Structure formats: C-alpha cells, structure tokens
Amino acid sequence: MKVSLVSINGIYTTEQTHWITHMIEYIKLLRPQQWCKNLFIFLPIFFAQSIGDVDRLLSCCLAFVALCLASSSIYIINDWNDADFDRMHPQKCHRPIASGSVSVRNAFILYSFLIILCAGIIVYFFPSQHMILLFGIYLVLNHLYSFVLKYIPLVDIFIVAFNFVLRIIIGATAAAVTPSHWIIIMTFLLALFLVMTKRRDDVVKYEKTGIITRYNITVFNRQFLDLSLTLVAAVTLVSYIMYTVDPEIIQRFDCNYVYSTTIFVLAGILRYLQLTLVDEKGWSPTKIIMHDRFLQLCVVGWLALFAFIIYA
C-alpha cells in the first residue's frame, strides 16, 4: 500500500531512489553518449545513394545496435583496467567502477551480457564470415588497445582513428555496398584530427596542473601537437577537395557542384581549430559537437547539401 501511495503522490521511497541511482550508474558505465561515433556506419549507404533501401537500412541499424553493444563492452573493460588511475583524476574518479558505485563483479556480468548479445545479433542476422570477422577484429583490437596498445605513443592515436575506418567497413558490409577509397581515407584523417585535438587538451591540462590525465601524455608537447594538427587538417581538406573534383565522383552523382560542400568542411575544421588552439577547449569530440552550435550547423549544412546533390 505504501508503494501505491508513494507512486500516486509522485514521491519516491528510499528504496526506489537507491534503485534509480544504481541504474543510472550502470547506464553511465555503458557511455551511451559515445554511441554517436557509431553513426559512421550509415555513411557508406548514404553515399551509395541507397539510404532509401529499407532492407539495407535495416541491416545498418542492426549493425549499429551490435556495434553499440560491442563498444560499451570495451568501455567497461577499459574502465576496469584504468580504475586505479581514474581514482586519482578529478573527473574520471566519478566513473562507476572507479568510484565503487558499480562492483567489478557486476561490471563483468554486464560486460559478458553485452558480448553475448552482440555475438547473437551478428551470428543470427549476419551469418556471413565477413561480418563476424570484422566484429572479431574490432573486439580483439580494442581489447589489445585497453591492455597494451594505448601505452605505446602514436600507436594509440592511430588505433583510435582506425576504429572509425572499421565502422565504415562494417557499415558497407552490412549494407552490401562497396566503400570508395575516398571515404576510407577521409574518415581516417578526420578521426586522426579529432583524436589529436583531444591529446592536445590533455597536454594543456598537464602543463597547467601537472595532472596526468592520460597515459603517455608526457611524451607529447603543445608544439608537436599544434604542428601535427595543422598538417592533418591541411591534408584532410586537400583530400576532400580532390574527392569533390574527382571525375568518377562527379559522374556517379551526376553533378558538377560537389565541390560546393567544401565550404562546410572548411568552416568546420577552422571552427574546431579555433576551439582547440584559441579557446583551448579540445575536450571529447562528442561533447564539443553536442554543445557547439556553429559545428552543428556545419554538420547539418554539409549533410543537407550533400543529400540534395545525391538524391535530388
């Protein structure tokens, strides 16, 4: 009876509040805000002019769900491995495993459940060896990253960038389309650019506070990362321009004005450099895009113009 009265009055009991708080901690452990990275899966079907194909779109959606499960399992392993290090960090100490709000035992139960569910989706809906192999590579590579590769300077950056390429290949395989070499090159370069901005932010924090927020951060300095960012940004922009004027691309989309989308790419890169180098806000790329209206307009504008070029 007490529970009924509490529910009617809109007031939670202590037990209910504890349960809700506990569930929130488990959701935080999954890092759902990072799932937006997996949207790269849909790029191959978008550029293949097949976004309206229901079967292919559904396949991409299933692959997206499976990849979100896989990536969340990796976050759990990473948080468990970094728990001692995170406890000394001013922000990361609040992560569920580091703070003790989720026990290691329960975290591993959730990890196992995610792996099994992901494997079930892949085996049932994508029985092809290619998709099983791709997810196997993703899981093995990221487990190696969590335990070994992230301690190796530069290799850690390239592994994170390569993960975005894997997303593209997984999306293309799910939709049964062939990704162009351009989309793979530019995805890798863009991811490399974003990862380096985050590393620069870690270096800035280390220089100001002396707090080591990431492994190997002491082997970098601001000058190296500034030069690297400039180089990668320039190569990314040039590659994109070459893509838009490629005769094969112009013929495929039957449009001579693909290059017009460059304005949004240039504006987005310059804005990101401004946030990183001037405002020194090279946080997580996910947080930046979620909070910066200018970048959001660049992404929406680019998508809208490209959709018009491809589908109109």
C-alpha positions in Angstrom: 0.0 0.0 0.0 2.9 2.3 0.8 4.3 1.9 -2.7 0.9 2.7 -4.3 0.5 5.9 -2.2 4.1 7.0 -3.0 3.6 6.4 -6.7 0.3 8.4 -6.7 1.8 11.3 -4.9 4.8 11.3 -7.2 7.3 10.8 -4.4 9.9 8.1 -4.4 10.8 5.9 -1.4 14.4 5.5 -0.3 14.5 2.1 -1.9 13.2 3.4 -5.2 15.6 6.3 -5.2 18.5 3.9 -4.5 17.4 1.6 -7.3 17.1 4.6 -9.8 20.6 5.9 -8.8 22.0 2.4 -9.2 20.5 2.1 -12.7 21.9 5.5 -13.7 25.4 4.3 -12.7 25.1 1.2 -14.9 23.9 3.4 -17.8 26.9 5.7 -17.2 29.1 2.6 -17.4 27.8 1.9 -20.9 28.7 5.5 -22.0 25.7 5.9 -24.4 26.8 9.4 -25.3 29.7 7.8 -27.2 27.3 5.8 -29.4 27.0 8.7 -31.8 30.5 7.7 -33.1 28.9 4.5 -34.5 26.7 6.6 -36.8 29.7 6.4 -39.2 28.2 3.0 -40.1 25.5 4.8 -42.1 27.9 6.8 -44.3 28.5 4.1 -46.9 24.8 3.6 -47.6 24.3 7.3 -47.7 27.0 7.9 -50.3 25.9 4.8 -52.2 22.6 6.5 -52.8 20.8 3.6 -51.1 19.6 5.3 -47.9 16.0 4.7 -49.1 16.6 0.9 -49.5 14.6 -0.4 -46.5 16.4 -3.8 -46.3 19.9 -2.2 -46.4 18.9 0.5 -43.9 17.6 -2.2 -41.5 20.8 -4.1 -41.9 22.8 -1.0 -41.0 20.5 -0.4 -38.0 21.1 -3.9 -36.7 24.9 -3.5 -37.2 24.7 -0.1 -35.4 23.0 -1.8 -32.4 25.6 -4.6 -32.3 28.4 -2.1 -32.5 27.0 -0.1 -29.7 26.9 -3.2 -27.5 30.4 -4.1 -28.5 31.8 -0.6 -27.9 30.1 -0.4 -24.5 31.7 -3.7 -23.5 35.1 -2.2 -24.4 34.3 0.8 -22.2 33.6 -1.5 -19.3 36.9 -3.3 -19.8 38.8 0.0 -20.2 37.2 1.5 -17.0 38.1 -1.7 -15.0 41.7 -1.6 -16.3 42.1 2.1 -15.5 40.2 2.1 -12.2 43.2 2.8 -10.0 44.4 5.5 -12.4 41.0 7.1 -12.7 40.6 7.4 -8.9 43.4 10.0 -9.0 41.8 12.0 -11.7 39.5 15.0 -10.7 36.7 14.0 -13.2 37.3 10.3 -14.0 37.2 9.4 -10.3 33.4 9.6 -10.7 33.3 6.8 -13.2 31.2 3.9 -11.8 33.9 1.3 -11.3 36.5 3.9 -10.1 34.0 5.4 -7.6 32.8 2.0 -6.4 29.2 2.6 -7.3 29.3 -0.5 -9.6 31.2 -3.5 -8.3 33.8 -5.2 -10.5 31.8 -8.4 -10.4 28.6 -6.8 -11.6 30.6 -4.9 -14.3 31.9 -8.1 -15.7 28.5 -9.7 -15.7 27.2 -6.8 -17.7 30.3 -7.0 -20.0 29.6 -10.7 -20.6 25.9 -10.0 -21.3 26.8 -7.3 -23.9 29.4 -9.5 -25.7 26.9 -12.4 -25.8 24.1 -10.2 -27.1 26.3 -8.6 -29.7 27.5 -12.0 -30.9 23.9 -13.2 -31.1 22.9 -10.3 -33.3 25.8 -10.8 -35.6 25.5 -14.6 -35.9 21.7 -14.6 -36.3 21.3 -11.6 -38.7 24.7 -11.5 -40.4 25.8 -15.1 -40.8 28.5 -14.1 -43.4 32.1 -14.7 -42.4 33.0 -11.1 -43.3 30.8 -9.5 -40.7 31.8 -12.0 -38.0 35.5 -11.3 -38.9 35.0 -7.6 -38.8 33.4 -7.6 -35.3 36.1 -10.1 -34.2 38.8 -7.7 -35.3 37.0 -4.8 -33.6 36.8 -6.6 -30.3 40.3 -8.1 -30.4 41.9 -4.8 -31.4 40.1 -2.8 -28.7 40.9 -5.3 -26.0 44.6 -5.1 -27.1 44.3 -1.3 -27.0 42.9 -1.4 -23.5 45.7 -3.6 -22.1 48.7 -2.9 -24.3 48.4 -0.6 -27.3 47.3 2.6 -25.5 50.6 2.6 -23.7 52.6 3.0 -27.0 52.9 6.7 -28.1 51.4 7.5 -31.5 50.2 3.8 -32.0 47.4 4.6 -29.5 46.3 7.6 -31.7 46.3 5.6 -34.9 44.3 2.7 -33.3 41.6 5.1 -32.3 41.5 6.6 -35.8 41.5 3.2 -37.4 38.4 2.3 -35.3 36.4 4.8 -37.4 37.6 3.2 -40.6 36.4 -0.1 -39.2 33.0 1.4 -38.6 32.8 2.5 -42.2 33.8 -1.0 -43.4 31.2 -2.6 -41.1 28.5 -0.3 -42.4 29.5 -1.1 -46.0 29.5 -4.8 -45.4 26.1 -4.7 -43.6 24.6 -2.8 -46.5 26.3 -4.8 -49.2 27.9 -1.8 -50.8 31.5 -1.1 -51.8 33.0 1.9 -49.9 35.2 4.2 -52.1 38.8 4.7 -51.2 38.0 8.4 -50.6 35.6 7.7 -47.8 38.1 5.5 -46.0 41.0 8.0 -46.4 39.0 11.0 -45.3 37.4 9.1 -42.3 40.8 8.1 -41.1 42.2 11.6 -41.5 39.2 13.3 -39.8 39.4 10.8 -36.9 43.1 11.4 -36.6 42.5 15.1 -36.4 39.9 14.8 -33.7 42.0 12.4 -31.6 44.9 14.8 -31.8 42.8 17.7 -30.6 41.9 15.6 -27.6 45.5 14.8 -26.9 46.4 18.4 -27.1 43.8 19.2 -24.5 45.3 16.6 -22.2 48.8 18.2 -22.7 47.4 21.6 -21.9 45.9 20.3 -18.7 49.1 18.6 -17.8 51.2 21.7 -18.4 48.8 23.8 -16.3 48.1 21.5 -13.4 50.7 18.7 -13.5 47.9 16.2 -13.5 48.4 13.3 -15.9 45.0 12.6 -17.5 46.1 10.0 -20.0 48.9 7.5 -20.4 51.9 8.6 -22.5 50.8 12.3 -22.3 54.3 13.3 -21.1 55.9 12.2 -24.4 54.0 14.9 -26.3 54.2 18.7 -26.1 52.0 21.5 -27.3 54.3 22.5 -30.2 54.4 18.9 -31.7 50.6 18.6 -31.5 50.0 22.1 -32.9 52.1 21.2 -35.9 50.5 17.8 -36.3 47.0 19.3 -36.1 47.9 21.8 -38.8 49.4 19.1 -41.0 46.5 16.7 -40.7 43.9 19.5 -41.1 45.5 20.6 -44.3 45.8 17.1 -45.7 42.2 16.4 -44.8 40.9 19.5 -46.6 43.1 18.8 -49.7 41.9 15.2 -49.8 38.3 16.3 -49.6 38.7 18.8 -52.4 40.4 16.2 -54.5 37.4 13.9 -53.8 34.8 16.5 -54.8 36.5 17.2 -58.2 37.3 13.5 -59.0 35.7 12.8 -62.4 34.4 9.4 -61.1 32.6 11.1 -58.2 31.1 13.8 -60.5 29.9 11.1 -62.9 28.5 8.9 -60.1 26.4 11.7 -58.5 25.7 13.3 -61.9 26.6 16.7 -60.5 29.4 19.2 -61.3 28.9 21.1 -58.0 30.0 18.5 -55.4 32.9 20.9 -54.6 30.3 23.4 -53.1 30.1 21.2 -50.0 33.8 22.1 -49.2 32.6 25.3 -47.6 31.1 23.4 -44.7 34.1 21.2 -44.3 36.5 24.2 -44.3 34.3 26.1 -41.8 34.0 23.0 -39.5 37.8 22.4 -39.5 38.6 26.1 -38.8 36.0 26.2 -36.0 37.4 23.1 -34.4 40.9 24.6 -34.6 39.7 27.8 -33.1 38.1 25.9 -30.2 41.3 23.8 -29.7 44.1 26.4 -30.3 42.5 29.6 -29.1 39.8 28.7 -26.6 41.7 25.6 -25.6 38.5 23.5 -25.5 39.8 20.3 -27.1 37.6 18.1 -24.9 35.9 15.0 -26.1 34.8 15.5 -29.8 31.4 14.2 -28.8 31.0 16.9 -26.1 32.2 19.6 -28.5 29.8 18.7 -31.3 26.9 18.3 -28.8 27.5 21.8 -27.4 28.8 24.0 -30.2 26.1 25.4 -32.4 28.4 26.5 -35.1 29.8 23.0 -35.6 26.3 21.6 -35.5 25.3 24.0 -38.3 28.3 22.9 -40.3 27.4 19.2 -40.0 23.8 19.7 -40.7 24.5 22.1 -43.6 27.0 19.6 -45.1 24.6 16.7 -44.8 21.7 18.7 -46.2 23.6 19.9 -49.2 25.1 16.5 -50.0 21.7 14.9 -49.6 20.4 17.4 -52.1 23.2 16.7 -54.5 22.9 12.9 -54.2 19.1 12.4 -54.0 17.5 15.4 -55.6 
